[in-house]
Structure formats: structure tokens, C-alpha cells
Amino acid sequence: MNVVPGKNAVSTIPFDHARVDRLMEEAGIDVLLATSKHNTQYLLGGYKFIFFAAMDAIGHSRYLPVVV
């Protein structure tokens, strides 16, 4: 797990959520689904976990994070 002792566990997201909401609304997008290692890590504010140990494709018997 990516934990730094003494660091606050709560962090801010690395993007302007109001801007993302506005752009998605303008484009008619209701859901953003991120499944790649890099995109989920970005959307989670750089958080890493054991799921990111390998860059595997989603498939049978694979457990990978998804950000909705």
C-alpha cells in the first residue's frame, strides 16, 4: 500500500471536478469508467495498491480496480 507515516490519509483529487462535471455535461456523458492502471491511479489521486503491481488485461480470474 502507498502509505506515508505521518501523512494525512485524506487528499484532494488531482483535477478540477467542477470543470470535469461541466465538460461531461456539455458532451452528454453521464458516467466516466476508468479501468487502466494509469487512469485509475490518476483519478484516485496517485493512490497505489497491490492491484497495480502488474499491468494485466481484464479477463477471467483477474481482479483489477475500476473507478466509476
PDB file of N, H, CA, C and O in Angstrom:
ATOM      1  N   MET A   1       0.842  -1.163   0.000  1.00  0.00           N
ATOM      2  CA  MET A   1       0.000   0.000   0.000  1.00  0.00           C
ATOM      3  C   MET A   1       0.893   1.233   0.000  1.00  0.00           C
ATOM      4  O   MET A   1       1.994   1.192   0.549  1.00  0.00           O
ATOM      5  N   ASN A   2       0.452   2.305  -0.591  1.00  0.00           N
ATOM      6  H   ASN A   2      -0.442   2.338  -1.037  1.00  0.00           H
ATOM      7  CA  ASN A   2       1.221   3.538  -0.694  1.00  0.00           C
ATOM      8  C   ASN A   2       0.873   4.461   0.473  1.00  0.00           C
ATOM      9  O   ASN A   2       0.120   5.422   0.315  1.00  0.00           O
ATOM     10  N   VAL A   3       1.429   4.155   1.645  1.00  0.00           N
ATOM     11  H   VAL A   3       2.040   3.374   1.773  1.00  0.00           H
ATOM     12  CA  VAL A   3       1.116   4.927   2.840  1.00  0.00           C
ATOM     13  C   VAL A   3       2.397   5.546   3.371  1.00  0.00           C
ATOM     14  O   VAL A   3       3.405   4.859   3.541  1.00  0.00           O
ATOM     15  N   VAL A   4       2.356   6.839   3.630  1.00  0.00           N
ATOM     16  H   VAL A   4       1.538   7.398   3.492  1.00  0.00           H
ATOM     17  CA  VAL A   4       3.495   7.544   4.199  1.00  0.00           C
ATOM     18  C   VAL A   4       3.160   7.858   5.652  1.00  0.00           C
ATOM     19  O   VAL A   4       2.181   8.554   5.923  1.00  0.00           O
ATOM     20  N   PRO A   5       3.972   7.346   6.604  1.00  0.00           N
ATOM     21  CA  PRO A   5       3.688   7.605   8.019  1.00  0.00           C
ATOM     22  C   PRO A   5       3.648   9.111   8.302  1.00  0.00           C
ATOM     23  O   PRO A   5       4.493   9.867   7.825  1.00  0.00           O
ATOM     24  N   GLY A   6       2.665   9.523   9.075  1.00  0.00           N
ATOM     25  H   GLY A   6       1.978   8.909   9.463  1.00  0.00           H
ATOM     26  CA  GLY A   6       2.548  10.921   9.445  1.00  0.00           C
ATOM     27  C   GLY A   6       1.850  11.784   8.410  1.00  0.00           C
ATOM     28  O   GLY A   6       1.558  12.951   8.672  1.00  0.00           O
ATOM     29  N   LYS A   7       1.581  11.233   7.249  1.00  0.00           N
ATOM     30  H   LYS A   7       1.818  10.285   7.035  1.00  0.00           H
ATOM     31  CA  LYS A   7       0.900  11.995   6.199  1.00  0.00           C
ATOM     32  C   LYS A   7      -0.603  11.790   6.331  1.00  0.00           C
ATOM     33  O   LYS A   7      -1.064  10.683   6.609  1.00  0.00           O
ATOM     34  N   ASN A   8      -1.352  12.846   6.134  1.00  0.00           N
ATOM     35  H   ASN A   8      -0.977  13.746   5.909  1.00  0.00           H
ATOM     36  CA  ASN A   8      -2.807  12.779   6.214  1.00  0.00           C
ATOM     37  C   ASN A   8      -3.337  11.830   5.144  1.00  0.00           C
ATOM     38  O   ASN A   8      -2.977  11.955   3.974  1.00  0.00           O
ATOM     39  N   ALA A   9      -4.185  10.887   5.531  1.00  0.00           N
ATOM     40  H   ALA A   9      -4.478  10.786   6.482  1.00  0.00           H
ATOM     41  CA  ALA A   9      -4.717   9.897   4.595  1.00  0.00           C
ATOM     42  C   ALA A   9      -5.713  10.509   3.614  1.00  0.00           C
ATOM     43  O   ALA A   9      -5.943   9.952   2.541  1.00  0.00           O
ATOM     44  N   VAL A  10      -6.304  11.642   3.967  1.00  0.00           N
ATOM     45  H   VAL A  10      -6.118  12.095   4.839  1.00  0.00           H
ATOM     46  CA  VAL A  10      -7.273  12.299   3.092  1.00  0.00           C
ATOM     47  C   VAL A  10      -6.530  13.287   2.204  1.00  0.00           C
ATOM     48  O   VAL A  10      -5.790  14.141   2.692  1.00  0.00           O
ATOM     49  N   SER A  11      -6.731  13.165   0.907  1.00  0.00           N
ATOM     50  H   SER A  11      -7.332  12.471   0.510  1.00  0.00           H
ATOM     51  CA  SER A  11      -6.080  14.088  -0.018  1.00  0.00           C
ATOM     52  C   SER A  11      -7.106  14.612  -1.009  1.00  0.00           C
ATOM     53  O   SER A  11      -8.228  14.112  -1.087  1.00  0.00           O
ATOM     54  N   THR A  12      -6.710  15.612  -1.751  1.00  0.00           N
ATOM     55  H   THR A  12      -5.798  16.018  -1.687  1.00  0.00           H
ATOM     56  CA  THR A  12      -7.609  16.179  -2.749  1.00  0.00           C
ATOM     57  C   THR A  12      -7.389  15.488  -4.082  1.00  0.00           C
ATOM     58  O   THR A  12      -6.304  14.972  -4.353  1.00  0.00           O
ATOM     59  N   ILE A  13      -8.405  15.479  -4.900  1.00  0.00           N
ATOM     60  H   ILE A  13      -9.286  15.897  -4.680  1.00  0.00           H
ATOM     61  CA  ILE A  13      -8.274  14.885  -6.220  1.00  0.00           C
ATOM     62  C   ILE A  13      -7.393  15.783  -7.085  1.00  0.00           C
ATOM     63  O   ILE A  13      -7.382  16.999  -6.892  1.00  0.00           O
ATOM     64  N   PRO A  14      -6.654  15.205  -8.034  1.00  0.00           N
ATOM     65  CA  PRO A  14      -5.668  15.979  -8.795  1.00  0.00           C
ATOM     66  C   PRO A  14      -6.245  16.727  -9.992  1.00  0.00           C
ATOM     67  O   PRO A  14      -5.506  17.075 -10.913  1.00  0.00           O
ATOM     68  N   PHE A  15      -7.544  16.977  -9.992  1.00  0.00           N
ATOM     69  H   PHE A  15      -8.143  16.693  -9.244  1.00  0.00           H
ATOM     70  CA  PHE A  15      -8.154  17.671 -11.121  1.00  0.00           C
ATOM     71  C   PHE A  15      -9.311  18.523 -10.616  1.00  0.00           C
ATOM     72  O   PHE A  15      -9.774  18.345  -9.489  1.00  0.00           O
ATOM     73  N   ASP A  16      -9.770  19.438 -11.440  1.00  0.00           N
ATOM     74  H   ASP A  16      -9.394  19.583 -12.355  1.00  0.00           H
ATOM     75  CA  ASP A  16     -10.866  20.345 -11.102  1.00  0.00           C
ATOM     76  C   ASP A  16     -12.191  19.631 -11.375  1.00  0.00           C
ATOM     77  O   ASP A  16     -12.636  19.561 -12.521  1.00  0.00           O
ATOM     78  N   HIS A  17     -12.817  19.106 -10.327  1.00  0.00           N
ATOM     79  H   HIS A  17     -12.456  19.163  -9.396  1.00  0.00           H
ATOM     80  CA  HIS A  17     -14.038  18.307 -10.514  1.00  0.00           C
ATOM     81  C   HIS A  17     -15.180  19.130 -11.093  1.00  0.00           C
ATOM     82  O   HIS A  17     -16.007  18.595 -11.831  1.00  0.00           O
ATOM     83  N   ALA A  18     -15.243  20.414 -10.775  1.00  0.00           N
ATOM     84  H   ALA A  18     -14.571  20.848 -10.176  1.00  0.00           H
ATOM     85  CA  ALA A  18     -16.309  21.253 -11.343  1.00  0.00           C
ATOM     86  C   ALA A  18     -16.148  21.369 -12.857  1.00  0.00           C
ATOM     87  O   ALA A  18     -17.133  21.351 -13.595  1.00  0.00           O
ATOM     88  N   ARG A  19     -14.916  21.487 -13.309  1.00  0.00           N
ATOM     89  H   ARG A  19     -14.116  21.502 -12.709  1.00  0.00           H
ATOM     90  CA  ARG A  19     -14.648  21.575 -14.754  1.00  0.00           C
ATOM     91  C   ARG A  19     -14.998  20.252 -15.438  1.00  0.00           C
ATOM     92  O   ARG A  19     -15.599  20.236 -16.512  1.00  0.00           O
ATOM     93  N   VAL A  20     -14.612  19.145 -14.801  1.00  0.00           N
ATOM     94  H   VAL A  20     -14.123  19.158 -13.928  1.00  0.00           H
ATOM     95  CA  VAL A  20     -14.930  17.831 -15.367  1.00  0.00           C
ATOM     96  C   VAL A  20     -16.446  17.651 -15.452  1.00  0.00           C
ATOM     97  O   VAL A  20     -16.956  17.174 -16.466  1.00  0.00           O
ATOM     98  N   ASP A  21     -17.166  18.027 -14.398  1.00  0.00           N
ATOM     99  H   ASP A  21     -16.752  18.414 -13.575  1.00  0.00           H
ATOM    100  CA  ASP A  21     -18.633  17.938 -14.415  1.00  0.00           C
ATOM    101  C   ASP A  21     -19.222  18.754 -15.559  1.00  0.00           C
ATOM    102  O   ASP A  21     -20.115  18.292 -16.270  1.00  0.00           O
ATOM    103  N   ARG A  22     -18.714  19.967 -15.728  1.00  0.00           N
ATOM    104  H   ARG A  22     -17.989  20.342 -15.150  1.00  0.00           H
ATOM    105  CA  ARG A  22     -19.226  20.842 -16.789  1.00  0.00           C
ATOM    106  C   ARG A  22     -18.940  20.260 -18.170  1.00  0.00           C
ATOM    107  O   ARG A  22     -19.824  20.228 -19.026  1.00  0.00           O
ATOM    108  N   LEU A  23     -17.704  19.796 -18.390  1.00  0.00           N
ATOM    109  H   LEU A  23     -16.986  19.822 -17.694  1.00  0.00           H
ATOM    110  CA  LEU A  23     -17.339  19.232 -19.694  1.00  0.00           C
ATOM    111  C   LEU A  23     -18.132  17.964 -20.002  1.00  0.00           C
ATOM    112  O   LEU A  23     -18.553  17.751 -21.140  1.00  0.00           O
ATOM    113  N   MET A  24     -18.336  17.123 -18.988  1.00  0.00           N
ATOM    114  H   MET A  24     -17.994  17.295 -18.064  1.00  0.00           H
ATOM    115  CA  MET A  24     -19.118  15.908 -19.196  1.00  0.00           C
ATOM    116  C   MET A  24     -20.568  16.250 -19.502  1.00  0.00           C
ATOM    117  O   MET A  24     -21.184  15.622 -20.362  1.00  0.00           O
ATOM    118  N   GLU A  25     -21.118  17.242 -18.807  1.00  0.00           N
ATOM    119  H   GLU A  25     -20.617  17.753 -18.108  1.00  0.00           H
ATOM    120  CA  GLU A  25     -22.497  17.677 -19.054  1.00  0.00           C
ATOM    121  C   GLU A  25     -22.641  18.202 -20.478  1.00  0.00           C
ATOM    122  O   GLU A  25     -23.603  17.871 -21.170  1.00  0.00           O
ATOM    123  N   GLU A  26     -21.681  19.025 -20.920  1.00  0.00           N
ATOM    124  H   GLU A  26     -20.899  19.295 -20.359  1.00  0.00           H
ATOM    125  CA  GLU A  26     -21.726  19.586 -22.272  1.00  0.00           C
ATOM    126  C   GLU A  26     -21.636  18.500 -23.342  1.00  0.00           C
ATOM    127  O   GLU A  26     -22.241  18.617 -24.407  1.00  0.00           O
ATOM    128  N   ALA A  27     -20.875  17.440 -23.050  1.00  0.00           N
ATOM    129  H   ALA A  27     -20.383  17.345 -22.184  1.00  0.00           H
ATOM    130  CA  ALA A  27     -20.693  16.355 -24.014  1.00  0.00           C
ATOM    131  C   ALA A  27     -21.786  15.296 -23.909  1.00  0.00           C
ATOM    132  O   ALA A  27     -21.829  14.373 -24.722  1.00  0.00           O
ATOM    133  N   GLY A  28     -22.673  15.417 -22.913  1.00  0.00           N
ATOM    134  H   GLY A  28     -22.638  16.167 -22.252  1.00  0.00           H
ATOM    135  CA  GLY A  28     -23.737  14.436 -22.736  1.00  0.00           C
ATOM    136  C   GLY A  28     -23.249  13.127 -22.133  1.00  0.00           C
ATOM    137  O   GLY A  28     -23.858  12.078 -22.339  1.00  0.00           O
ATOM    138  N   ILE A  29     -22.153  13.191 -21.391  1.00  0.00           N
ATOM    139  H   ILE A  29     -21.659  14.044 -21.224  1.00  0.00           H
ATOM    140  CA  ILE A  29     -21.582  11.994 -20.766  1.00  0.00           C
ATOM    141  C   ILE A  29     -22.091  11.904 -19.331  1.00  0.00           C
ATOM    142  O   ILE A  29     -21.962  12.852 -18.556  1.00  0.00           O
ATOM    143  N   ASP A  30     -22.672  10.749 -18.984  1.00  0.00           N
ATOM    144  H   ASP A  30     -22.777   9.979 -19.613  1.00  0.00           H
ATOM    145  CA  ASP A  30     -23.208  10.544 -17.641  1.00  0.00           C
ATOM    146  C   ASP A  30     -22.242   9.804 -16.725  1.00  0.00           C
ATOM    147  O   ASP A  30     -22.254  10.011 -15.512  1.00  0.00           O
ATOM    148  N   VAL A  31     -21.401   8.937 -17.301  1.00  0.00           N
ATOM    149  H   VAL A  31     -21.391   8.769 -18.286  1.00  0.00           H
ATOM    150  CA  VAL A  31     -20.525   8.095 -16.493  1.00  0.00           C
ATOM    151  C   VAL A  31     -19.126   8.085 -17.091  1.00  0.00           C
ATOM    152  O   VAL A  31     -18.954   7.997 -18.306  1.00  0.00           O
ATOM    153  N   LEU A  32     -18.138   8.175 -16.220  1.00  0.00           N
ATOM    154  H   LEU A  32     -18.278   8.246 -15.232  1.00  0.00           H
ATOM    155  CA  LEU A  32     -16.744   8.014 -16.623  1.00  0.00           C
ATOM    156  C   LEU A  32     -16.265   6.710 -16.003  1.00  0.00           C
ATOM    157  O   LEU A  32     -16.275   6.560 -14.781  1.00  0.00           O
ATOM    158  N   LEU A  33     -15.850   5.780 -16.829  1.00  0.00           N
ATOM    159  H   LEU A  33     -15.842   5.902 -17.822  1.00  0.00           H
ATOM    160  CA  LEU A  33     -15.421   4.464 -16.368  1.00  0.00           C
ATOM    161  C   LEU A  33     -13.948   4.302 -16.699  1.00  0.00           C
ATOM    162  O   LEU A  33     -13.578   4.241 -17.872  1.00  0.00           O
ATOM    163  N   ALA A  34     -13.106   4.232 -15.678  1.00  0.00           N
ATOM    164  H   ALA A  34     -13.406   4.282 -14.726  1.00  0.00           H
ATOM    165  CA  ALA A  34     -11.663   4.082 -15.877  1.00  0.00           C
ATOM    166  C   ALA A  34     -11.240   2.700 -15.410  1.00  0.00           C
ATOM    167  O   ALA A  34     -11.538   2.301 -14.285  1.00  0.00           O
ATOM    168  N   THR A  35     -10.542   1.965 -16.277  1.00  0.00           N
ATOM    169  H   THR A  35     -10.299   2.290 -17.192  1.00  0.00           H
ATOM    170  CA  THR A  35     -10.110   0.613 -15.921  1.00  0.00           C
ATOM    171  C   THR A  35      -8.610   0.405 -16.072  1.00  0.00           C
ATOM    172  O   THR A  35      -8.085  -0.597 -15.587  1.00  0.00           O
ATOM    173  N   SER A  36      -7.907   1.316 -16.727  1.00  0.00           N
ATOM    174  H   SER A  36      -8.333   2.130 -17.121  1.00  0.00           H
ATOM    175  CA  SER A  36      -6.468   1.104 -16.903  1.00  0.00           C
ATOM    176  C   SER A  36      -5.716   1.500 -15.636  1.00  0.00           C
ATOM    177  O   SER A  36      -6.183   2.326 -14.852  1.00  0.00           O
ATOM    178  N   LYS A  37      -4.569   0.908 -15.456  1.00  0.00           N
ATOM    179  H   LYS A  37      -4.189   0.237 -16.093  1.00  0.00           H
ATOM    180  CA  LYS A  37      -3.727   1.176 -14.295  1.00  0.00           C
ATOM    181  C   LYS A  37      -3.471   2.670 -14.136  1.00  0.00           C
ATOM    182  O   LYS A  37      -3.613   3.215 -13.042  1.00  0.00           O
ATOM    183  N   HIS A  38      -3.100   3.318 -15.207  1.00  0.00           N
ATOM    184  H   HIS A  38      -2.984   2.875 -16.096  1.00  0.00           H
ATOM    185  CA  HIS A  38      -2.703   4.721 -15.146  1.00  0.00           C
ATOM    186  C   HIS A  38      -3.890   5.647 -14.888  1.00  0.00           C
ATOM    187  O   HIS A  38      -3.774   6.595 -14.112  1.00  0.00           O
ATOM    188  N   ASN A  39      -5.020   5.385 -15.525  1.00  0.00           N
ATOM    189  H   ASN A  39      -5.114   4.615 -16.156  1.00  0.00           H
ATOM    190  CA  ASN A  39      -6.189   6.243 -15.339  1.00  0.00           C
ATOM    191  C   ASN A  39      -6.795   6.099 -13.948  1.00  0.00           C
ATOM    192  O   ASN A  39      -7.183   7.097 -13.341  1.00  0.00           O
ATOM    193  N   THR A  40      -6.884   4.880 -13.437  1.00  0.00           N
ATOM    194  H   THR A  40      -6.569   4.069 -13.930  1.00  0.00           H
ATOM    195  CA  THR A  40      -7.436   4.710 -12.093  1.00  0.00           C
ATOM    196  C   THR A  40      -6.512   5.324 -11.053  1.00  0.00           C
ATOM    197  O   THR A  40      -6.980   5.924 -10.085  1.00  0.00           O
ATOM    198  N   GLN A  41      -5.217   5.182 -11.242  1.00  0.00           N
ATOM    199  H   GLN A  41      -4.837   4.695 -12.028  1.00  0.00           H
ATOM    200  CA  GLN A  41      -4.261   5.784 -10.311  1.00  0.00           C
ATOM    201  C   GLN A  41      -4.404   7.305 -10.318  1.00  0.00           C
ATOM    202  O   GLN A  41      -4.371   7.927  -9.256  1.00  0.00           O
ATOM    203  N   TYR A  42      -4.562   7.907 -11.485  1.00  0.00           N
ATOM    204  H   TYR A  42      -4.588   7.401 -12.347  1.00  0.00           H
ATOM    205  CA  TYR A  42      -4.740   9.361 -11.588  1.00  0.00           C
ATOM    206  C   TYR A  42      -6.031   9.807 -10.909  1.00  0.00           C
ATOM    207  O   TYR A  42      -6.028  10.766 -10.137  1.00  0.00           O
ATOM    208  N   LEU A  43      -7.125   9.122 -11.190  1.00  0.00           N
ATOM    209  H   LEU A  43      -7.128   8.342 -11.817  1.00  0.00           H
ATOM    210  CA  LEU A  43      -8.412   9.510 -10.620  1.00  0.00           C
ATOM    211  C   LEU A  43      -8.476   9.310  -9.111  1.00  0.00           C
ATOM    212  O   LEU A  43      -9.262   9.966  -8.427  1.00  0.00           O
ATOM    213  N   LEU A  44      -7.653   8.408  -8.593  1.00  0.00           N
ATOM    214  H   LEU A  44      -7.015   7.875  -9.149  1.00  0.00           H
ATOM    215  CA  LEU A  44      -7.601   8.185  -7.152  1.00  0.00           C
ATOM    216  C   LEU A  44      -6.565   9.071  -6.470  1.00  0.00           C
ATOM    217  O   LEU A  44      -6.257   8.874  -5.294  1.00  0.00           O
ATOM    218  N   GLY A  45      -6.029  10.040  -7.198  1.00  0.00           N
ATOM    219  H   GLY A  45      -6.279  10.199  -8.153  1.00  0.00           H
ATOM    220  CA  GLY A  45      -5.070  10.974  -6.608  1.00  0.00           C
ATOM    221  C   GLY A  45      -3.685  10.400  -6.429  1.00  0.00           C
ATOM    222  O   GLY A  45      -2.949  10.833  -5.542  1.00  0.00           O
ATOM    223  N   GLY A  46      -3.310   9.432  -7.254  1.00  0.00           N
ATOM    224  H   GLY A  46      -3.907   9.081  -7.975  1.00  0.00           H
ATOM    225  CA  GLY A  46      -1.982   8.844  -7.172  1.00  0.00           C
ATOM    226  C   GLY A  46      -1.900   7.640  -6.259  1.00  0.00           C
ATOM    227  O   GLY A  46      -0.820   7.083  -6.066  1.00  0.00           O
ATOM    228  N   TYR A  47      -3.038   7.223  -5.684  1.00  0.00           N
ATOM    229  H   TYR A  47      -3.916   7.675  -5.841  1.00  0.00           H
ATOM    230  CA  TYR A  47      -3.063   6.083  -4.772  1.00  0.00           C
ATOM    231  C   TYR A  47      -2.678   4.806  -5.503  1.00  0.00           C
ATOM    232  O   TYR A  47      -3.183   4.524  -6.589  1.00  0.00           O
ATOM    233  N   LYS A  48      -1.780   4.040  -4.900  1.00  0.00           N
ATOM    234  H   LYS A  48      -1.369   4.270  -4.018  1.00  0.00           H
ATOM    235  CA  LYS A  48      -1.369   2.757  -5.475  1.00  0.00           C
ATOM    236  C   LYS A  48      -1.738   1.647  -4.496  1.00  0.00           C
ATOM    237  O   LYS A  48      -1.753   1.839  -3.280  1.00  0.00           O
ATOM    238  N   PHE A  49      -2.029   0.506  -5.053  1.00  0.00           N
ATOM    239  H   PHE A  49      -2.017   0.350  -6.040  1.00  0.00           H
ATOM    240  CA  PHE A  49      -2.330  -0.648  -4.216  1.00  0.00           C
ATOM    241  C   PHE A  49      -1.785  -1.878  -4.924  1.00  0.00           C
ATOM    242  O   PHE A  49      -1.252  -1.775  -6.029  1.00  0.00           O
ATOM    243  N   ILE A  50      -1.911  -3.016  -4.310  1.00  0.00           N
ATOM    244  H   ILE A  50      -2.344  -3.100  -3.413  1.00  0.00           H
ATOM    245  CA  ILE A  50      -1.380  -4.252  -4.868  1.00  0.00           C
ATOM    246  C   ILE A  50      -1.935  -4.557  -6.257  1.00  0.00           C
ATOM    247  O   ILE A  50      -1.284  -5.242  -7.046  1.00  0.00           O
ATOM    248  N   PHE A  51      -3.137  -4.054  -6.562  1.00  0.00           N
ATOM    249  H   PHE A  51      -3.666  -3.498  -5.921  1.00  0.00           H
ATOM    250  CA  PHE A  51      -3.704  -4.289  -7.886  1.00  0.00           C
ATOM    251  C   PHE A  51      -2.816  -3.724  -8.983  1.00  0.00           C
ATOM    252  O   PHE A  51      -2.850  -4.201 -10.117  1.00  0.00           O
ATOM    253  N   PHE A  52      -2.019  -2.705  -8.652  1.00  0.00           N
ATOM    254  H   PHE A  52      -1.992  -2.317  -7.731  1.00  0.00           H
ATOM    255  CA  PHE A  52      -1.193  -2.054  -9.655  1.00  0.00           C
ATOM    256  C   PHE A  52       0.178  -2.712  -9.798  1.00  0.00           C
ATOM    257  O   PHE A  52       1.028  -2.194 -10.521  1.00  0.00           O
ATOM    258  N   ALA A  53       0.410  -3.822  -9.138  1.00  0.00           N
ATOM    259  H   ALA A  53      -0.281  -4.244  -8.551  1.00  0.00           H
ATOM    260  CA  ALA A  53       1.712  -4.470  -9.202  1.00  0.00           C
ATOM    261  C   ALA A  53       2.048  -4.930 -10.616  1.00  0.00           C
ATOM    262  O   ALA A  53       3.220  -4.953 -10.993  1.00  0.00           O
ATOM    263  N   ALA A  54       1.060  -5.290 -11.387  1.00  0.00           N
ATOM    264  H   ALA A  54       0.108  -5.271 -11.081  1.00  0.00           H
ATOM    265  CA  ALA A  54       1.287  -5.738 -12.765  1.00  0.00           C
ATOM    266  C   ALA A  54       0.243  -5.097 -13.668  1.00  0.00           C
ATOM    267  O   ALA A  54      -0.875  -4.812 -13.240  1.00  0.00           O
ATOM    268  N   MET A  55       0.618  -4.876 -14.910  1.00  0.00           N
ATOM    269  H   MET A  55       1.527  -5.107 -15.258  1.00  0.00           H
ATOM    270  CA  MET A  55      -0.308  -4.273 -15.877  1.00  0.00           C
ATOM    271  C   MET A  55      -0.964  -5.404 -16.653  1.00  0.00           C
ATOM    272  O   MET A  55      -0.542  -5.737 -17.760  1.00  0.00           O
ATOM    273  N   ASP A  56      -1.997  -5.992 -16.066  1.00  0.00           N
ATOM    274  H   ASP A  56      -2.340  -5.722 -15.166  1.00  0.00           H
ATOM    275  CA  ASP A  56      -2.700  -7.107 -16.697  1.00  0.00           C
ATOM    276  C   ASP A  56      -3.963  -6.626 -17.381  1.00  0.00           C
ATOM    277  O   ASP A  56      -4.556  -5.620 -16.993  1.00  0.00           O
ATOM    278  N   ALA A  57      -4.360  -7.353 -18.393  1.00  0.00           N
ATOM    279  H   ALA A  57      -3.879  -8.171 -18.708  1.00  0.00           H
ATOM    280  CA  ALA A  57      -5.629  -7.069 -19.059  1.00  0.00           C
ATOM    281  C   ALA A  57      -6.767  -7.635 -18.220  1.00  0.00           C
ATOM    282  O   ALA A  57      -6.595  -8.623 -17.507  1.00  0.00           O
ATOM    283  N   ILE A  58      -7.918  -7.004 -18.312  1.00  0.00           N
ATOM    284  H   ILE A  58      -8.057  -6.201 -18.892  1.00  0.00           H
ATOM    285  CA  ILE A  58      -9.080  -7.520 -17.595  1.00  0.00           C
ATOM    286  C   ILE A  58      -9.526  -8.810 -18.269  1.00  0.00           C
ATOM    287  O   ILE A  58      -9.655  -8.868 -19.492  1.00  0.00           O
ATOM    288  N   GLY A  59      -9.755  -9.815 -17.488  1.00  0.00           N
ATOM    289  H   GLY A  59      -9.650  -9.769 -16.495  1.00  0.00           H
ATOM    290  CA  GLY A  59     -10.189 -11.084 -18.040  1.00  0.00           C
ATOM    291  C   GLY A  59     -10.635 -12.013 -16.931  1.00  0.00           C
ATOM    292  O   GLY A  59     -10.754 -11.607 -15.775  1.00  0.00           O
ATOM    293  N   HIS A  60     -10.876 -13.237 -17.283  1.00  0.00           N
ATOM    294  H   HIS A  60     -10.780 -13.567 -18.222  1.00  0.00           H
ATOM    295  CA  HIS A  60     -11.318 -14.235 -16.319  1.00  0.00           C
ATOM    296  C   HIS A  60     -10.258 -14.421 -15.234  1.00  0.00           C
ATOM    297  O   HIS A  60      -9.069 -14.534 -15.531  1.00  0.00           O
ATOM    298  N   SER A  61     -10.695 -14.452 -13.986  1.00  0.00           N
ATOM    299  H   SER A  61     -11.661 -14.361 -13.744  1.00  0.00           H
ATOM    300  CA  SER A  61      -9.829 -14.652 -12.824  1.00  0.00           C
ATOM    301  C   SER A  61      -8.863 -13.498 -12.590  1.00  0.00           C
ATOM    302  O   SER A  61      -7.815 -13.688 -11.973  1.00  0.00           O
ATOM    303  N   ARG A  62      -9.195 -12.319 -13.066  1.00  0.00           N
ATOM    304  H   ARG A  62     -10.046 -12.164 -13.567  1.00  0.00           H
ATOM    305  CA  ARG A  62      -8.346 -11.145 -12.828  1.00  0.00           C
ATOM    306  C   ARG A  62      -9.107 -10.162 -11.957  1.00  0.00           C
ATOM    307  O   ARG A  62     -10.302  -9.941 -12.157  1.00  0.00           O
ATOM    308  N   TYR A  63      -8.425  -9.580 -11.005  1.00  0.00           N
ATOM    309  H   TYR A  63      -7.455  -9.760 -10.843  1.00  0.00           H
ATOM    310  CA  TYR A  63      -9.031  -8.584 -10.139  1.00  0.00           C
ATOM    311  C   TYR A  63      -8.303  -7.268 -10.343  1.00  0.00           C
ATOM    312  O   TYR A  63      -7.168  -7.107  -9.896  1.00  0.00           O
ATOM    313  N   LEU A  64      -8.940  -6.340 -11.007  1.00  0.00           N
ATOM    314  H   LEU A  64      -9.863  -6.471 -11.371  1.00  0.00           H
ATOM    315  CA  LEU A  64      -8.357  -5.033 -11.264  1.00  0.00           C
ATOM    316  C   LEU A  64      -9.319  -3.953 -10.803  1.00  0.00           C
ATOM    317  O   LEU A  64     -10.534  -4.148 -10.836  1.00  0.00           O
ATOM    318  N   PRO A  65      -8.788  -2.819 -10.376  1.00  0.00           N
ATOM    319  CA  PRO A  65      -9.663  -1.746  -9.908  1.00  0.00           C
ATOM    320  C   PRO A  65     -10.396  -1.064 -11.049  1.00  0.00           C
ATOM    321  O   PRO A  65      -9.895  -0.982 -12.170  1.00  0.00           O
ATOM    322  N   VAL A  66     -11.580  -0.582 -10.748  1.00  0.00           N
ATOM    323  H   VAL A  66     -11.988  -0.649  -9.837  1.00  0.00           H
ATOM    324  CA  VAL A  66     -12.372   0.189 -11.704  1.00  0.00           C
ATOM    325  C   VAL A  66     -12.885   1.410 -10.955  1.00  0.00           C
ATOM    326  O   VAL A  66     -13.412   1.291  -9.849  1.00  0.00           O
ATOM    327  N   VAL A  67     -12.732   2.577 -11.557  1.00  0.00           N
ATOM    328  H   VAL A  67     -12.305   2.674 -12.456  1.00  0.00           H
ATOM    329  CA  VAL A  67     -13.259   3.811 -10.978  1.00  0.00           C
ATOM    330  C   VAL A  67     -14.448   4.234 -11.809  1.00  0.00           C
ATOM    331  O   VAL A  67     -14.332   4.409 -13.022  1.00  0.00           O
ATOM    332  N   VAL A  68     -15.606   4.404 -11.157  1.00  0.00           N
ATOM    333  H   VAL A  68     -15.700   4.262 -10.171  1.00  0.00           H
ATOM    334  CA  VAL A  68     -16.825   4.832 -11.845  1.00  0.00           C
ATOM    335  C   VAL A  68     -17.165   6.230 -11.385  1.00  0.00           C
ATOM    336  O   VAL A  68     -18.158   6.803 -11.832  1.00  0.00           O
TER     337      VAL A  68
END
